[in-house]
Amino acid sequence: MGAGHVEELYRQHGGLVYRRCLALLRDPDEARSAVQEVFLRIMGRLAHEEEVGNIRSYLFRAATNHCLNLLRDRRKLAESLECDQVAGAERDDPQQQVAWRDRLEACLAGLDERDRLAVHLYWGEGLTQDEVAEVLGLNRVTVVRLLARLRERLRLKDTLGGDGK
Amino acid sequence: MDRTVPCLSSYALEKAAGGKGWPTPLSQEQLIHIETCPLCAEKVRHAQAAEAEFRNIVMPDGIGLLAARLRRRRTERLLAWSVSGAAAVAAVLAVVLVLPHGEDSKDPLGKMGGRETDTSALQPHGAAGDSEEPSGTAGKETAESGSAGRQGMPLAERDYTGLKAASSLELYVKRGRDVFRHRPGTPLRPGDVLRVVPVAPERSCILLLLRDAAGDVQVVYPWNGKASGPMPEAGQPVTGAFELDERIGTEEWFAVFSNTPVQAAALVERVRGIGVGEAGRQAVSGVPVEVVVARYEKVVP
């Protein structure tokens, strides 16, 4: 993996990373900076032959992880979550949306990177189990078990309402 | 708006905006939904506008900046290497001289991004190392061609060591930062992540079943499939990694190799109905198949 390869990846898939960073960070300048960081980190990881699988899923995951780390550092993580995912009656109530985000942010604290990403994608952004499996590069059976374990661990059933989603 | 499909997730919308090259394409229902849902259609348009913004504004400056930063990073790395070069070369030479060489160098461990700690091959049932049975056995038994007439009959255990084109099932375990190849008798732990590499050079199809510690049997490759799927390329794992859950006990993996797809339902029922450790000693299908079983105890350390 050379610098030329990374530049080519940037040309081909930079738009994907930029859109993802823009969607999560909601600031064009921050998103531009984040895109640079994502591709710099990719070079380091690919140099160590980290398994990539599908490059687009990998970049989606890498960009999401990087942005979640930035948001966590800035304690803005919950604000980045789509309001569409708020359950039931909370959906139309701004105060309840804020409360829901606070609860989810509390849930995310203390998880490792992969688990935090799974929680964010599934409960935060409403990806299906199949989509979470694609993004994480895991088999669906593993994702189903992972989410069940996280739901139990975080008691999302009670915290997020309904069946946890 | 199409009410049969919920609004698309950010990932699906990205697929809609980002074109081809994803592991799976959007379904027909999702495509129809985008056409009929104003909200999703607007999100796709917004994403496409962001793509244009990237192409026209971000990339022209960004590519030069990225290239410069990559060059600087490479220079810094070369500088660091030159400082510690002598020590590194000595260390590498020592490793090369000490480490054994062999077929393990072909193992796909690097794909799991970890460190190999155990390179022992899985031993076929009846081969050396089986004294450790029943715990942790990775066995190989067959319901070879002609099994139609022997269905349900016990099969003689055979030592396949040295047989040309013998089939096997290799489990690679990732535990924390370590990666190792499972060997018979080695217990595994909840949280271990497995990748499964089937070896059957003369077979073109595989159906992979897992009987977990609770006795539940499921088709894990193809995931929830109704019939066998194609063999992965030589030395490659089947799709996906499998994380072991919290339930302790014996788990068994059944690789059903064949040259034509076999139906899963009957095999699942068959495996479900026989005892742990007996699996594979009975023919499990009426069609020519070869069954390889990998078995281990899952324990809490």
Interface residues (C-beta under 8 A of the other chain):
Chain A: A3 V6 E7 Y10 R11 G14 G15 L16 Y18 R19 R20 L22 A23 P28 R32 V35 Q36 F39 L40 M43 H48 E49 E50 E51 G53 N54 I55 R56 S57 F60 E82 D84 L121 E125 G126 L127 T128 D130 E131 A133 E134 V135 G137 L138 N139 R140 V141 T142 R145 L146 R149
Chain B: C7 S9 S10 Y11 A12 E14 A17 G18 G21 W22 P23 T24 A47 A50 E51 E53 F54 R55 V58 M59 G62 I63 L65 L66 A67 R69 L70 R71 R73 R74 G110 K111 M112 G113 V193 L210 Q218 V220 W223 N224 T239 G240 A241 F242 E243 D245 E246
